[in-house]
Each structure stands twice: as C-alpha cells, then as structure tokens.
Amino acid sequence: MQTLAITGSQWGDEGKGKITDLLSAKCDTVVRYQGGNNAGHTIIVDDKKIVLHLIPSGILHDHCTSVIAHGVVFDPEAFKQELDETLKSGITINPKKLKISENCPVITSYNKLLDAARESQGPVKIGTTGKGIGPCYEDKISRKAIKLKDILNKDILSRKLAQNIQEKKILFNNLYNMTFPSVEEETEKLFELGKLVEPFLADTFNYLDKNLSAGKKILFEGAQGVLLDIDYGSYPFVTSSNTSFGGIYTGAGLMGGKIDEVLAITKAYTTRVGEGPFPTELKSELGEFIQQKGGEIGATTGRKRRCGWLDLPLLKYSVKASNLTSIALTKVDVLSGLDELKICHSYRYRGKEIDCAWPGIDMNEVEPQFSDMKSFHDDFSSNSMSEELLAYIRTIEEAVNIPVGVIAYGPERKQILFRKDYF
Ligand code: IMP
C-alpha cells in the first residue's frame, strides 16, 4: 500500500488524531488537504496530551514530512500559536519537516469577525468553531482570497486587502455595527506573520508528485467528517470544505495515482457539536453519561458534544460518499458496561423504510429504527474480545459491507488493536 486516506465518517471528532499518529509512524509524508484550524486532533504520547489544529499529525515523527496543501485555509496567527506550543512540547518543527503551499487562502481578521457576527446576529446559527473558516472559503470561491504568497509582499497584500474588504466594509458598518481593523493594520499584522511562515512555504504540488513517483508512502489526513462535507453533509449545518475523500484531488492533488485505502474513523456511537439534526441523539441521562464517560468535549472550542447511538443509515451513506474501504472503530470502551445498547439499522422516512441516507435527505423527518444489541462488558485487559462485542462489530460490517480493520478502546497508542495491515 502506498497511499492511505484517513477520513472521519460521522460529524467529526471520531478520534482520527491518534490513528493518524500511529499510521504516520509507518509512512513518509502526511498531508492535510482541507479545512483549517477548526480541526482538533488530540494525541496522547507518554501521558502528554498534544492537540494539533492546523499542523498535520505527522509532525510528531521526525522521519515524516508534513504537508499543508493548497486546499487548507490557513490562519497565520493560529499557526504562530500552534507552532510555539508544539515546539514547547519538545517536538521538532523545521522547513524540512513541514511544507506549506504558498497557494493556501489566508484566514484574515475580517473572516473571523464575519464568522462571529453571523453566529451571534445572523438569521441561522450554524454553531461554527468561530475560526473564520466559512468566510475564508467564501473569499476563495468568489475569487478575492488573500493567498499565503501575497502576505510576503506589503504592496500586493495591501492592494488585495483593500479589494477584499470593499463589500465586507458595508456589512461591518451597516449590518453588524462592528469595528474592524483598517487595511493598514491588517497589512502590518499579516506581513509580520508572513516572515514566520515564509521559510515553510514550498511547491507542495510537485513535492507530492515526486514523492508519489518515488514510491513514497503517503497518508492524507482528513479533518472533520463526511457528514460535515459541504456537498455531502447535513447542509447547511456543515463546514465549508470537501471533507470526503474527493477533497484530496482538489485540495492536494494525486497526480494520476489512486488512494489504495480510505480508512473511515468511526466512533462506536455518534456525536455532534454545533447545531443541526441528529436522528439518534440521546437527550437523556444515558446521553449525558456517554458524554461524560467519553470525555466528549470539543478539542477546539471546549463545547460539550451531543451523543447518540450508532447510526448505520448514515454510516452506509458515508461509505458510499467517501469511497471508504475499511473502518477504525473508536471509543469502544465507552459503550462497555452499559445496560442498554442500541444501534440504528434503518429510518422510516415519508412512509418508507430506508437503510441508507442521501444528499439532501431531511434528517429532521427521519424516524430512526433501532435494534437492541447485547451489552458487552469487556475490560480490554487482553487482546480477546467478548462474543457480544464481536457481534456488535459484525452488525456494523454486515450493514456497510466493509471490514472493521482497527479497534480503539482508549486514547493511548497501546490501546489500539490492528486487525488489518496498513502500510
Ligand atoms: P466551521 O468549520 O467552524 O465553519 O463549523 C461548521 C460546523 O462544522 C459546525 O457544526 C462545527 O461544530 C463543525 N466542525 C468544524 N470542525 C469540526 C471538528 O473538527 N470536529 C467536529 N465538528 C467540527
């Protein structure tokens, strides 16, 4: 296997960080291709907690090169903070280990202010991470984004910021009534930050092409999850990038190659942060119990995650939408010992029984149909699993027709069981 993609199959927070960390130990290059510092990948190494938002998880391994490709929206201010914190944890970061595409759109102060204004005053609250992700992707699509290469030249930067802010000014002044930095202030800030980013800037496109041709092992590290994809997700309660594997082609480039394996990180239950429909949500004490036991608090925003049973019609959909080829089932330990255990096998939707969602299905209308599963009480002190847990895993495999290749029962590297060989 030369190329592996890791994608969240639900609404993000499936535990991608730790699996990516383990698999990046076996590969040469780790690539982020979408999203930005809205992601939060928590990795526990030797009892030390490391949270990465923008920097790929490969940074934890000295033999690995980490690439932030052009599909990522890049906040230089957030990068500075993450760089400082990561260096403080004793991790080596230098331009040989980290390469950033000069074509990444830059998240500006204006993007962050707009995100905050819409969340507090807008007609629809999405429950964003507040990092300016959506407004920055809007700038990209409407062809007025500031690119990283622009922040290296004061004149170009100032000219582009003046164009960029022309319409936003009207929104800040007349709609949201808020103050915002002048073009001069923003130019100074970004130009200074540009000096820090400059040594890391590279032609990541040809770098990846050379790596692919040389047979190097490459891991594409997805952020968020398929159900937050701008095209496949539960629109409008989604993020603004292609979180599914299609994002790799546009956000990094695959140069005639193919992805050998798309590993779906899937929590043994379902969680969601922010607003939006959630068919299997447990609005009960049991939901709260799972939230607490699972430590379901957002790594980026500190918000409590909503919890519910595993939703197979959504998982089946994600498998198809993102070409998922195997599953890493995480946080299995959180379900161990529950008296009640259910799994959603289908929906009733407009008078019909369906077992797979589709883009645009109205998730407020679906009525989840559950199977009672036998509780399992594994303590994971040995590598063997109870019949009940194996039955839970088989139910998933049979429904979605791909194997569960990894089982994670705790946050540490040693609490991950591989049933399949990756790399
Ligand atoms: P944005 O990406 O900040 O625009 O937020 C849009 C939606 O995606 C919100 O519902 C967020 O809670 C969700 N979201 C964004 N990033 C993550 C993540 O890394 N994990 C889980 N949810 C996320």
Boltz pocket constraint, residues with backbone or C-beta under 6 A from the ligand:
constraints:
  - pocket:
      binder: B
      contacts: [[A, 11], [A, 12], [A, 13], [A, 38], [A, 39], [A, 40], [A, 126], [A, 127], [A, 128], [A, 129], [A, 130], [A, 131], [A, 132], [A, 133], [A, 134], [A, 223], [A, 224], [A, 228], [A, 237], [A, 238], [A, 239], [A, 240], [A, 273], [A, 274], [A, 275]]
      max_distance: 6.0
